[in-house]
Amino acid sequence: METTIKEPPVDLGSLIVRSPGVAGGKPCVQGHRIPVHRIAGCWLLGLPVEEIV
């Protein structure tokens, strides 16, 4: 029997940052140079979460 571990909810606002020198100041995932619009675009195209990450 598998045990499911529930993690506390994450505030997405704490994971998205803007820096003038990174991606032209567009919102990115904190600690990475991945723009939020790229993740949103992949999701809208129907890519599974496993492929986006």
C-alpha positions in Angstrom: 0.0 0.0 0.0 1.4 3.4 -1.0 1.5 6.3 1.4 0.7 9.8 0.0 2.6 12.7 1.5 0.7 16.0 1.3 2.9 19.0 1.0 1.7 22.4 2.1 0.4 24.7 -0.6 3.0 27.0 -2.2 2.4 30.7 -2.8 3.2 31.1 -6.5 4.0 34.7 -6.0 7.1 33.7 -4.0 8.4 31.7 -6.9 8.1 34.4 -9.6 10.6 37.3 -9.7 11.6 40.1 -12.0 15.2 41.3 -12.4 16.2 44.0 -14.8 19.2 42.0 -16.1 17.4 38.7 -16.6 15.1 38.0 -19.6 14.6 41.7 -20.2 12.9 42.2 -16.9 10.1 39.7 -17.7 8.8 37.5 -14.8 10.9 34.4 -14.4 11.0 31.4 -12.1 13.1 32.3 -9.1 16.7 31.0 -9.3 16.3 30.2 -13.1 16.3 32.1 -16.3 13.0 30.5 -17.4 10.4 33.1 -18.3 6.9 32.5 -17.0 5.4 33.1 -20.4 7.3 30.1 -21.8 5.9 27.8 -19.1 2.4 29.1 -19.7 2.8 28.7 -23.5 3.8 25.0 -23.1 0.9 24.4 -20.8 -1.5 26.0 -23.3 -0.1 23.8 -26.0 -1.2 20.8 -23.9 2.2 19.5 -22.9 2.1 17.4 -19.8 3.7 18.8 -16.6 6.5 16.2 -16.8 7.6 17.6 -20.1 7.4 21.2 -19.0 9.6 20.7 -16.0 
